[in-house]
Amino acid sequence: MYQSITFWDFIFIPFYFIIVIFIAHKIKQSISPSLPEKKYFLNGLIYKIIGGIGICLVYVYYYKDGGDTIWYFISSNTLQSMLMKSPSTYFSILLGNLDLDNLLKYEADMRSVYYYNDFNSFSVVRFTSLISPFGLFLYIPITIILASISYIGIWKLFRLFCQEFPAIHKNMAFAILFIPSVAFWGSGILKDTYTLSATCWMVYSFYKVFIYKKKIVANIIAIIVMSYILISIRPFMLYISLISLILMLTHYYLTTIKSAFIRFISLILILIVFWGGGIFTLVTLGEKAGGSFSTIDGMLEKASVTQQDLSKSYYGENSFNIGTFEPTIKGILGKAPLAINAGLYFPYLWKANNPVMFIAGLENLMLLLLTLYVLLLIIVAIFKIGPRYMLKTLFDHPLVIFSLSYAIPFAFMVGLTTANYGALVRYKIPLIPFYLTSLFIIIHKFNRIDFDKSDKSNSNKIITE
């Protein structure tokens, strides 16, 4: 068995930790003291690094040197070794050319090249190979570097939410930076680390370009890079992100226009530019992704096959079953309530059979209770103030529009295609920050905002603190 953690890993942990913290401290000094998020910068990074080290230790000593993160690490080192032996082959593979000729050019032991026939999984190998030399080809140092780099996207999202909702910065910090399962599964050498950070960074850059209209060139470049990472690893995440971002921009531009006539004309233009361009982009990206992601029928068929595979009996008590479904639009929509419930709140606390599942169960219980609280507030608002205020509170901010339109379909997809608790806990982490922040924002608005006269109140609050 390949020994992924060696004596040298533990020797270099303090060295890399000190370097990362030193650089982070310099970055922190550039953040204005007046910004409430500044105090979270170092703690959030340290928490994420600890999560990355934790996943290394769990996979090696609990799972006994097994699991995706180990094979990604081994393969990335093997691929990086090709740089000295055959630079042209290395850069060809790095750019995604995974043909048979390149595979045959490997001079290393072929058993250490995993996932080559799976473009999405091998993309993690390609990207991680860029980091391997800086981590001295050691498992934990590479993980520390990856966790630190991926923190950039998460931090940007946190700053964006803090800028829009400074009054609840503590809630935002908890939802984005300090959720245990997100810090754990989103910090190792795994697909989830790349996709979570890329999604957060892309949302931030979209907001900067289309709403703040700042640093447009740099943020457009960031959008392109993050889109490439997502389509390389999990294409469906890019599809959901783009649709949700278009919804967010549509809402924003329509609500900022006061004239009904101009709003109507703008709606037509938005339908042509945003939605027409968005559909064209999605079709183009589908062709780029290829395989089962190139058509809707292909994606539906893959969803059905994946769900059936993950519900096999050999997963034992770790599996759950929302029932089989036909790979059609009608077939999957029939499973929507069960799939969304599974994607948001599974595993339930009483289904936990190990420490990792127990922590996830506690998080899911918190999400469920907060959701029920929001539903209670909505009911109270409808009867006490009227539906107008309720709708205004729920849907009056672009980030809430994005967060809900992203999290709910994402929960639907992972709940539909995942029938194994272990996989579900990992796959769902990108939705948790967005769903949790949206709940906190809605609760804050219901509890704090003053109602105008048209909303039947001038200063009363639904709930006094």
CORRA-V897301 format. One record per residue. RES is the residue in one small letter. BURIAL is 1 if it has 24 or more other ideal C-beta (glycine too) atoms within 12 Angstrom, else 0. D_FIRST is the distance of its C-alpha to the first C-alpha in Angstrom with 2 decimals. Layout:
# CORRA-V897301
res burial d_first
RES BURIAL D_FIRST
RES BURIAL D_FIRST
This chain:
# CORRA-V897301
res burial d_first
m 0 0.00
y 0 3.78
q 0 6.25
s 1 8.97
i 1 11.60
t 0 12.81
f 0 16.10
w 0 17.84
d 1 17.36
f 0 19.49
i 0 21.87
f 1 22.67
i 1 23.05
p 0 26.71
f 0 27.46
y 1 26.58
f 1 28.10
i 0 31.32
i 0 31.59
v 1 31.20
i 0 33.71
f 0 36.09
i 0 36.18
a 1 36.52
h 0 39.35
k 0 41.19
i 0 40.85
k 1 42.09
q 0 45.19
s 0 46.15
i 0 46.31
s 0 49.85
p 0 50.44
s 0 52.51
l 0 49.57
p 1 48.21
e 1 44.65
k 1 44.38
k 0 43.49
y 1 40.38
f 1 38.79
l 1 36.82
n 1 36.01
g 1 34.66
l 1 32.43
i 1 31.12
y 1 30.52
k 1 28.51
i 1 26.38
i 1 25.72
g 1 24.74
g 1 22.23
i 1 20.69
g 1 20.81
i 1 18.85
c 1 16.04
l 1 16.04
v 1 16.44
y 1 13.58
v 1 11.09
y 0 12.87
y 0 14.77
y 0 12.73
k 0 9.47
d 0 7.70
g 0 9.47
g 1 12.71
d 1 14.82
t 1 14.97
i 1 11.31
w 1 11.82
y 1 15.24
f 1 14.20
i 1 11.88
s 1 14.68
s 1 17.44
n 1 16.33
t 1 16.15
l 1 19.52
q 1 21.00
s 1 20.31
m 1 22.71
l 1 25.48
m 0 26.06
k 0 25.53
s 0 27.56
p 0 29.16
s 0 31.08
t 1 28.03
y 1 26.27
f 0 29.40
s 0 30.03
i 1 26.69
l 1 27.19
l 0 30.51
g 1 29.04
n 0 29.73
l 1 26.83
d 0 28.49
l 0 27.26
d 0 28.68
n 1 26.57
l 0 23.40
l 0 24.34
k 1 24.96
y 1 21.36
e 0 20.75
a 0 17.07
d 0 14.27
m 0 15.26
r 0 11.90
s 1 11.51
v 1 14.90
y 1 14.96
y 1 18.26
y 1 20.49
n 0 22.70
d 0 23.19
f 1 25.49
n 1 25.52
s 1 21.78
f 1 21.43
s 1 24.25
v 1 21.99
v 1 19.88
r 1 23.22
f 1 24.65
t 1 21.71
s 1 21.56
l 1 25.00
i 1 23.78
s 1 20.68
p 0 22.85
f 1 24.78
g 1 21.72
l 0 20.70
f 1 17.52
l 1 16.25
y 1 15.05
i 1 17.78
p 1 20.59
i 1 20.18
t 1 20.38
i 1 23.45
i 1 25.13
l 1 24.56
a 1 25.84
s 1 28.83
i 1 29.70
s 1 29.47
y 1 31.75
i 1 34.56
g 1 35.08
i 1 35.02
w 1 37.40
k 1 39.75
l 1 39.98
f 1 40.68
r 1 43.44
l 1 44.95
f 1 45.23
c 1 46.59
q 1 49.14
e 1 50.33
f 1 50.19
p 0 50.54
a 0 52.05
i 1 48.80
h 1 46.36
k 0 44.77
n 1 44.04
m 1 42.67
a 1 40.36
f 1 38.97
a 1 38.59
i 1 36.96
l 1 35.26
f 1 34.46
i 1 33.28
p 1 30.05
s 1 28.20
v 1 29.26
a 1 28.15
f 1 24.76
w 1 23.86
g 1 25.90
s 1 24.28
g 1 20.59
i 1 19.14
l 1 20.43
k 1 23.38
d 1 25.42
t 1 25.58
y 1 27.10
t 1 29.39
l 1 30.74
s 1 31.70
a 1 33.12
t 1 35.24
c 1 36.62
w 1 37.46
m 1 39.10
v 1 41.29
y 1 42.35
s 1 43.27
f 1 45.15
y 1 47.14
k 1 47.95
v 1 49.11
f 1 51.11
i 1 52.35
y 0 52.44
k 0 52.98
k 0 51.40
k 0 49.27
i 0 49.37
v 0 47.90
a 0 44.90
n 1 44.19
i 0 44.61
i 0 42.00
a 1 39.69
i 1 40.41
i 0 39.54
v 0 36.22
m 1 35.22
s 1 36.36
y 1 34.18
i 1 31.08
l 1 31.99
i 1 32.88
s 1 29.71
i 1 27.42
r 1 29.62
p 1 33.02
f 1 34.57
m 1 34.34
l 1 36.45
y 1 38.95
i 1 39.42
s 1 39.69
l 1 42.32
i 1 44.39
s 1 44.38
l 1 45.32
i 1 48.17
l 1 49.38
m 1 49.30
l 1 51.33
t 1 53.73
h 1 54.42
y 1 54.86
y 1 57.33
l 1 59.34
t 0 59.75
t 0 60.90
i 0 63.80
k 0 66.97
s 0 69.22
a 0 68.80
f 0 69.89
i 0 67.52
r 0 64.72
f 0 65.46
i 0 65.48
s 1 62.29
l 0 60.63
i 0 61.48
l 0 60.12
i 1 56.92
l 0 56.47
i 0 56.93
v 0 54.96
f 1 52.15
w 0 51.67
g 0 52.64
g 0 50.47
g 1 47.65
i 0 47.77
f 0 47.86
t 1 44.85
l 1 42.87
v 0 43.77
t 0 42.81
l 1 39.48
g 1 38.87
e 0 39.45
k 0 37.12
a 1 34.32
g 0 34.91
g 0 33.47
s 1 34.03
f 1 35.20
s 0 38.10
t 0 40.46
i 0 41.23
d 0 40.95
g 0 37.50
m 1 36.36
l 1 37.97
e 1 36.32
k 1 32.86
a 1 33.60
s 1 34.60
v 0 31.62
t 1 29.11
q 1 30.94
q 1 30.99
d 0 27.28
l 1 26.35
s 1 28.84
k 0 27.25
s 0 27.21
y 0 23.45
y 0 23.50
g 0 25.65
e 0 27.53
n 1 25.88
s 1 27.98
f 1 31.63
n 1 34.13
i 1 37.10
g 0 38.09
t 0 37.81
f 1 39.92
e 0 41.40
p 1 40.13
t 0 43.53
i 0 45.04
k 0 46.98
g 0 43.98
i 1 41.79
l 0 44.75
g 0 45.41
k 1 42.08
a 0 42.71
p 0 43.70
l 1 40.79
a 1 38.27
i 1 39.64
n 1 39.63
a 1 35.99
g 1 35.02
l 1 36.94
y 1 36.67
f 1 33.73
p 1 32.05
y 1 35.05
l 0 34.66
w 0 35.12
k 1 32.25
a 1 29.68
n 0 27.23
n 0 24.91
p 0 25.65
v 1 24.72
m 1 26.97
f 0 29.64
i 1 29.97
a 1 30.17
g 1 32.75
l 1 34.85
e 1 34.87
n 1 35.91
l 0 38.62
m 1 39.94
l 1 40.04
l 1 41.88
l 0 44.39
l 1 45.11
t 1 45.62
l 0 48.05
y 0 49.83
v 1 50.28
l 0 51.66
l 0 54.07
l 1 55.23
i 1 55.81
i 0 57.95
v 0 59.90
a 1 60.49
i 0 61.76
f 0 64.30
k 0 65.38
i 1 65.35
g 0 64.89
p 0 62.29
r 0 63.12
y 1 61.73
m 1 58.68
l 0 57.88
k 1 58.68
t 1 56.34
l 1 53.45
f 1 53.77
d 0 55.54
h 1 52.67
p 1 50.51
l 1 47.28
v 1 47.85
i 1 48.56
f 1 45.32
s 1 43.20
l 1 44.51
s 1 44.61
y 1 40.98
a 1 39.54
i 1 41.29
p 1 40.36
f 1 36.78
a 1 36.66
f 1 38.20
m 1 35.59
v 1 32.50
g 1 34.28
l 1 35.22
t 1 31.93
t 1 29.51
a 1 29.52
n 1 26.46
y 1 26.92
g 1 23.48
a 1 24.05
l 1 27.70
v 1 27.19
r 1 25.29
y 1 27.60
k 1 30.78
i 1 30.35
p 1 32.46
l 1 35.43
i 1 35.45
p 1 37.02
f 1 39.65
y 1 40.57
l 1 40.75
t 1 42.81
s 1 45.19
l 1 45.75
f 1 46.49
i 1 48.85
i 1 50.73
i 1 51.14
h 1 52.36
k 1 54.86
f 1 56.21
n 1 56.65
r 0 57.94
i 1 59.78
d 0 63.60
f 1 65.18
d 0 68.09
k 0 71.29
s 0 70.32
d 0 67.44
k 0 70.04
s 0 69.16
n 0 69.59
s 0 67.61
n 0 66.29
k 0 62.62
i 1 60.89
i 0 59.15
t 0 60.24
e 0 57.69
